[in-house]
Amino acid sequence: KKKKNKKTMNSKLLAICLVVLFLSPLVFTQVSFKSNDAAYLPRVNKGAYSIEDITLAPVNDRAHTKVDMCGFCVQSMGQMINTLLQVILNGGVLGSCNALCQYASPFGQIAVMACNLLCDYVGIEAFITLIKKADLNPIWMCEELRLCEIKDCPEGKTCIAFTGQPGVQPAAPAIGQQFLFYTQYTVSEEIGAGEIVFVLHTAPGSNPPAIEGGNLVDKYPEGVFNMKVGITLKNNPEGQPPVIFHPGLYSMHTYICNGQCGSHHAHTQLLAQQAYGFNVTN
């Protein structure tokens, strides 16, 4: 019987791997957060203006090609966790994984399949319990599913630090022009799954007053890593609400976290932070 259970579990993991291979590419020391960034943490995708073009790469630019089970889980649950939670709280009839996961259909059939695979992996009751406890934190949920690695930074130790001089290219970007923010960090002790969050505070009078974005890191291996963030400040006065950027001083705040930045769950640590100011012209 044990062999049969092990074979079933291996089949489920293989099925998850196959789904990952057919998915499109994933939009993959104790310190304190800056007080004016508290409103943006934990990160939630509200569909507002956000930073999306983010690249993380080792300094030697070696490709990271392994099948990313953690990224698959976090992306899948990040899309549908709020919808599934509302169904559960509203007392929907949920006697099976299939009955629950049909509510993920607005996100497409791949999302439904992913939901069923993750749910079948632990069983419907455990899956529902995890969704209720996750508090919209897909990284913690995927850690509990053992699909994201858990490895905390020892108390009192600096495991990650910013080590490079940040900057922007061009040095004084113009509104409407794409520019690149770059920085560098060093990992001295390997850490498990987490995320890197960027909050760009815009010039006074601009709307939105801040732009946020982030990237899942399935784990932080030891080494030196470059980060690049592509940004275009494009005005849209006809938008709802209107998007207007003014020239002046902009400030990029970068946070490196174990787990989801700002979460109250276990295995959550703010590991490093950095602020960089630069001028934007007309």
For each residue, the residues with C-beta under 8 A, 3 or more apart:
1: 4 5
2: 5 6
3: 6 7
4: 1 7 8
5: 1 2 8 9
6: 2 3 9 10
7: 3 4 10 11
8: 4 5 11 12
9: 5 6 12 13 121
10: 6 7 13 14
11: 7 8 14 15
12: 8 9 15 16 117 120 121
13: 9 10 16 17 69 121
14: 10 11 17 18
15: 11 12 18 19 117
16: 12 13 19 20 69 72 114 117 118 121
17: 13 14 20 21 67 69
18: 14 15 21 22
19: 15 16 22 23 72 110 113 114 117
20: 16 17 23 67 68 69 71 72
21: 17 18 67
22: 18 19 110
23: 19 20 26 72 75 110
24:
25: 28
26: 23 68 71 72 75 216
27: 52 75 215
28: 25 68 71 75 215 216 217 218
29: 153 157 158 159 160 161 271 272
30: 155 269 270
31: 270 271 272 273
32: 270
33: 37 38 41 255 261 262 270 273
34: 37 38 253 273 275
35: 38
36: 39 201
37: 33 34 40 41 199 210 253 255
38: 33 34 35 41 262
39: 36
40: 37 43 197 199 210 212
41: 33 37 38 197 255 261 262
42: 136 137 260 261 262 263
43: 40 195 197 212 214 260 261 262
44: 136
45: 50 78
46:
47:
48: 208
49: 208 211 243
50: 45 211 212 213
51: 54 198 200 211 212 213 214 229 231
52: 27 213
53: 229 230 231
54: 51 196 198 213 214 215 227 228 229 230
55: 227 228 229 230
56: 196 215 217 225 226 227 228
57: 61 225 226 228
58: 61 62 223 224 225 226
59: 184 223 224 225 226
60:
61: 57 58
62: 58
63:
64:
65:
66:
67: 17 20 21 72
68: 20 26 28 71 72 218
69: 13 16 17 20 72 73 147 148 218
70: 73 74 142 147 148 149 193 216 218 219
71: 20 26 28 68 74 75 216 218
72: 16 19 20 23 26 67 68 69 75 76 114 147
73: 69 70 76 77 118 138 141 142 145 147 148
74: 70 71 77 78 138 139 142 148 193 216
75: 23 26 27 28 71 72 78 79 216
76: 72 73 79 80 111 114 115 118
77: 73 74 80 81 118 134 138 141 142
78: 45 74 75 81 138
79: 75 76 104 107 111
80: 76 77 83 84 103 104 107 111 115
81: 77 78 84 85 131 134 136 138 141
82: 85 86 136
83: 80 86 87 103 104 106 107
84: 80 81 87 88 100 101 103 104 115 131
85: 81 82 88 89 131 132 134 136
86: 82 83 89 90
87: 83 84 90 92 94 100 103
88: 84 85 91 92 94 100 128 131 132
89: 85 86
90: 86 87
91: 88
92: 87 88 99 100 103
93: 99
94: 87 88 99 100 124 128
95: 99 124
96: 99 100 124
97: 100 101 115 116 119 120 124 127
98: 101 102 116
99: 92 93 94 95 96 102
100: 84 87 88 92 94 96 97 103 115 119 124 127 128
101: 84 97 98 104 112 115 116 119
102: 98 99 105 112
103: 80 83 84 87 92 100
104: 79 80 83 84 101 107 111 112 114 115
105: 102 108 109 111 112
106: 83
107: 79 80 83 104 111 112
108: 105 111 112
109: 105 112 113
110: 19 22 23 113 114
111: 76 79 80 104 105 107 108 114 115
112: 101 102 104 105 107 108 109 115 116
113: 19 109 110 116 117
114: 16 19 72 76 104 110 111 117 118
115: 76 80 84 97 100 101 104 111 112 118 119
116: 97 98 101 112 113 119 120
117: 12 15 16 19 113 114 120 121
118: 16 73 76 77 114 115 121 122 127 145 147
119: 97 100 101 115 116 122 123 124 127
120: 12 97 116 117 123
121: 9 12 13 16 117 118 145
122: 118 119 126 127 130 145
123: 119 120 126 127
124: 94 95 96 97 100 119 127 128
125: 128 129
126: 122 123 129 130
127: 97 100 118 119 122 123 124 130 131
128: 88 94 100 124 125 131 132
129: 125 126 132 133
130: 122 126 127 133 134 141 144 145
131: 81 84 85 88 127 128 134 141
132: 85 88 128 129
133: 129 130
134: 77 81 85 130 131 137 138 140 141 265
135: 140 263 264 265
136: 42 44 81 82 85
137: 42 134 140 141 259 260 263 265
138: 73 74 77 78 81 134 141 142 260
139: 74 142 143 148 193 194 195 216 259 260 263
140: 134 135 137 143 144 259 260 263 265 266 267 268
141: 73 77 81 130 131 134 137 138 144 145
142: 70 73 74 77 138 139 145 147 148 193
143: 139 140 146 147 148 149 150 192 193 259 267
144: 130 140 141
145: 73 118 121 122 130 141 142 148
146: 143
147: 69 70 72 73 118 142 143
148: 69 70 73 74 139 142 143 145 192 193 218
149: 70 143 192 193 218 219
150: 143 192 193 267
151: 190 191 192 219
152: 191 192 258 267 269
153: 29 157 158 159 160 189 191 258 269 271
154: 157 159 189
155: 30
156:
157: 29 153 154 189
158: 29 153 161 188 272
159: 29 153 154 187 188 189 191 220 271
160: 29 153 185 186 187 188 191 220 256 271 272
161: 29 158 185 186 188 272
162: 166 183 184 185 186 254 256 272 273 274
163: 184 185 186 224
164: 182 183 184 185 226
165: 183 184
166: 162 181 182 183 252 254 274 276
167: 171 181 182 183 276 278
168: 171 173 179 180 181 182 276 278
169: 179 180 182
170: 173 177 179
171: 167 168 278
172: 278 279 280 281
173: 168 170 177 179 233 278 280 281
174: 177 280 281 282
175: 233 234 235 245 246 247 280 281 282
176: 232 233 234 235
177: 170 173 174 232 233
178: 230 231 232
179: 168 169 170 173 230 231 232
180: 168 169 228 229 230 231
181: 166 167 168 198 200 228 229 231 252 276
182: 164 166 167 168 169 226 227 228 229
183: 162 164 165 166 167 226 227 254 274 276
184: 59 162 163 164 165 224 225 226 227
185: 160 161 162 163 164 224 225 227 256 272
186: 160 161 162 163 223 224 225
187: 159 160 190 191 220 221 222 223 224 225
188: 158 159 160 161 222
189: 153 154 157 159 222
190: 151 187 219 220 221 222
191: 151 152 153 159 160 187 194 219 220 258 271
192: 143 148 149 150 151 152 219 220 258 267
193: 70 74 139 142 143 148 149 150 216 217 218 219 258 259
194: 139 191 216 217 220 256 257 258 259 260 261 271
195: 43 139 214 215 216 217 257 259 260 261
196: 54 56 214 215 217 227 254 255 256 257
197: 40 41 43 212 213 214 254 255 257 261
198: 51 54 181 212 213 214 229 252 253 254 255
199: 37 40 210 211 212 252 253 255
200: 51 181 210 211 212 231 250 251 252 253
201: 36 209 210 250 251 252 253
202: 206 208 209 210 211 233 245 246 250
203: 206 245 246 247 248 249 250 280
204: 246 248
205: 244 246
206: 202 203 209 244 245 246
207: 241 242 243 244
208: 48 49 202 211 243
209: 201 202 206
210: 37 40 199 200 201 202
211: 49 50 51 199 200 202 208 231
212: 40 43 50 51 197 198 199 200
213: 50 51 52 54 197 198 229
214: 43 51 54 195 196 197 198 261
215: 27 28 54 56 195 196
216: 26 28 70 71 74 75 139 193 194 195
217: 28 56 193 194 195 196 220
218: 28 68 69 70 71 148 149 193
219: 70 149 151 190 191 192 193
220: 159 160 187 190 191 192 194 217 256 258
221: 187 190
222: 187 188 189 190
223: 58 59 186 187
224: 58 59 163 184 185 186 187
225: 56 57 58 59 184 185 186 187
226: 56 57 58 59 164 182 183 184
227: 54 55 56 182 183 184 185 196 254
228: 54 55 56 57 180 181 182
229: 51 53 54 55 180 181 182 198 213 252
230: 53 54 55 178 179 180
231: 51 53 178 179 180 181 200 211
232: 176 177 178 179
233: 173 175 176 177 202 245 280
234: 175 176 243 245
235: 175 176 243 244 245
236: 239 242 243
237: 242 243 244
238: 242
239: 236 242 243
240:
241: 207
242: 207 236 237 238 239
243: 49 207 208 234 235 236 237 239
244: 205 206 207 235 237
245: 175 202 203 206 233 234 235 280
246: 175 202 203 204 205 206
247: 175 203 279 280 281 282
248: 203 204 279 280
249: 203 277 278 279 280
250: 200 201 202 203 277 278 279 280
251: 200 201 275 276 277 278
252: 166 181 198 199 200 201 229 275 276 277 278
253: 34 37 198 199 200 201 273 274 275
254: 162 166 183 196 197 198 227 273 274 275 276
255: 33 37 41 196 197 198 199 261 270 272 273
256: 160 162 185 194 196 220 270 271 272 273
257: 194 195 196 197 260 261 262 268 269 270 271
258: 152 153 191 192 193 194 220 267 268 269 271
259: 137 139 140 143 193 194 195 263 265 266 267 268 269
260: 42 43 137 138 139 140 194 195 257 263 265 268
261: 33 41 42 43 194 195 197 214 255 257 268 270
262: 33 38 41 42 43 257 268
263: 42 135 137 139 140 259 260 268
264: 135 268
265: 134 135 137 140 259 260 268
266: 140 259
267: 140 143 150 152 192 258 259
268: 140 257 258 259 260 261 262 263 264 265
269: 30 152 153 257 258 259
270: 30 31 32 33 255 256 257 261 273
271: 29 31 153 159 160 191 194 256 257 258
272: 29 31 158 160 161 162 185 255 256
273: 31 33 34 162 253 254 255 256 270
274: 162 166 183 253 254
275: 34 251 252 253 254
276: 166 167 168 181 183 251 252 254
277: 249 250 251 252
278: 167 168 171 172 173 249 250 251 252
279: 172 247 248 249 250
280: 172 173 174 175 203 233 245 247 248 249 250
281: 172 173 174 175 247
282: 174 175 247
